Amino acid sequence: MSQPAEPPEPLPHGPAGEAIDPDVDLHVPAQRAETAGVHLLLVLAAVSAGGAAGAVARYAVGRVWPVDHAAAGAAAFPWGTFGINVAGSALIGVLMVLVSEGGRTAHPMVRPFLGVGVLGGFTTFSAYALDFRELLVHGHGGAAYAYAGGTVAGCLGAVWLAAALTRRALR
């Protein structure tokens, strides 16, 4: 007789015991099914609709809060993109706590729609990189490096703080 296969090693877990990457564990048949057939098409539709909404919101912020890289001083700083990325990072921190920690569950389309779609479409690494380049091209080296470092620090700090505050609020 053959020996039964050993179960896969458990996923790494965070301090609260939840999976670090709770998206899909392909070792679990029910979760593997999330990546096939009609369900996959529903997920893609949710991501697409959310992405469109997020991108429109980002575009609107850019129209309301435009940047002139050739200007002098604070007018050259891409405050709109900076604000979008920091706010989007905070919102993803809140969302992840609400949908994946402490035994809470949400509709299976919430995370693809809001997380990957809306917030993925709202936040923008490409505009961040372009703004950094434009600041350098227009002679604002100090502002460019402050923007580059400030965005990374602001986004990481925002996701951490928003997640921590959400966890505290849910206690």
N, C-alpha and C positions, 0 to 999 in steps of 0.2 A: 504494500500500500504506500501511496505517496503521502508525504507529510503536508499538512495544510500550509499554505503560504503565510509567512509572518505578516502581521499588519504593518502598514507603512509607519515610519516614524512620525510622531505628532509634530504638527507645525509649531514653530516658536511662538511663545505666548508673552503678552505684555504683563505689566504689573497687576492688572485686574483679572488676569486669567483668560482674556479674550485673545483670539488669534490676531497676530500682528497684521496679517493680510487676510481679512475676512471675505474677500471677493468670492473666489471660487476655489475649492479644493478639488482638483481633478481626480483624487483618489476616492471621493465620495460619489457614488453613482447619481444620486439626486442632484448634486451640484454640477456634475459633468453634463447632465441633461440641459443645464442652462446655456450651454454653448452650442446647441444643435437645433436643427429644424425650425419650426414656426416660432419657438421661444426666442431664438437668436434674432429673427426678423423683428419681433416685438421690441427686443432690447435695442436693436439698431434704430428703430423708429423713435423710441424714447430718447435715445442719445441725440439723434438728428433734430428732433423738435426742440429739445432743451438747448442744444448747441446754437440753433438759429435764434432762439430767444436771448441767450447770453451774448451772442455776437451783436445783435441789434442793440442791446442795452449798453455794451461797450462802445459801440459806434456813437450812440446818443451822448454818452459821457464825453467822448472825444470832441463832439460838435459843441457841447456846452462849455467845455474846458479845454480849448485848443492850446497848442504849444507852438511857439515861434523859436526854433533852435538858433536862429541868427540874432535874436534879441540879446540884450545885455541883462545880466543879473537874474533875478528870480523868474522873469518872464520866459527865459530859455529852458527852465527846468520843467520836465514833463510830469507835472503834478497829477494830471488826469490818469495817466498810465500807472503811476506810482500808487495813487489812491485805489484804482481798480484792483491792482494786484494784491495790495494789503487787505482791502475789504473782502475780496474773493477768498483769500487765504483764511481769514477769520471765519467766514461763512462755511468753508469746508471743514474747519475744526468743529464748529457747532454741529454740522450735518453728520459727521462721522460719529460723534458721541451719541447723537440721537438715534441713529439707525444701526449701530453695530456694537455698542458696549452695554454692559450691565444686563444682558439678557433681553434687551429691547429688540423688537423687530419692526420692520416697516414693509409696506407693499414692495414686492420685488422690483418694481419699476422706479421707485423713489430715487435710489442711488444712481442708476444709469441716467435718469432724467435730470435730477438736480445736481449731482456731483460731477459726473463726466460731461453731461450736456450743458446745462445752464452755467455752472461755475467754470467748466472747462472752456466754454465759449466766451465767458465774460473776462476771465483772466487771460493774460497774454504775454508769453515769453518773446514772441517775435517782435512785437512793438517795443518791448523793453530793450531788446538787443538793438533795434533800429534807433531808438532814442539815444542809447549809449553812443552809437556810432555817430549820429548827427551832432551830439554835443561835442565830441572830439573833433569832427570835421570843422565845426564853427569856432574852434579855439577855446572851448569851455572844458578843458581837461579836468580841472578840480571838480566841477559840477558833475562831469561824466563819472568819475570814480566815486564821488559821494552818492550819486544815483545808483550805481552798480552795487555798492556795498550796502547802502541804505535800503534798497529794495529787498535784497536777500535777508538782511537782518529784520526788516519790517515784516516781511511775509512769514518767516519762521517764527518770529515772536508773536505775530497775530494768530497763527494757527495754534500755537501752544497755549497762549493766553485764553483764546476763545474756547478751546477744548476744556481747559482747566476750569474756567468759569461756568461752563455748561455742566460739567460733572458736579461742581459744587452746588449749582442751582437745583440739580436733580436729586440731591441727597435728601 
